């Protein structure tokens, strides 16, 4: 992943920790085979996929829209 995206991702993760549903993250539940997963925007086409498990959040993947496939 480009260094610029890595830096933005770090900032977005901090924002997520403060409020996972802040509007600028565009947090949303996924559909289809990933229907138990959630995603939020890092920058442009880059996303982080995660799940809620009990009282925890588990980040599963980060990348472009290709991570949904």
Number of C-alpha atoms within 10 A of each C-alpha: 9 6 8 9 15 13 11 12 19 12 12 20 17 11 15 16 10 10 11 18 14 12 9 13 19 13 18 14 14 15 11 8 9 13 9 12 18 19 21 24 20 24 15 9 10 17 24 21 22 19 16 12 8 6 5 8 12 11 15 13 13 20 17 16 12 10 13 15 6
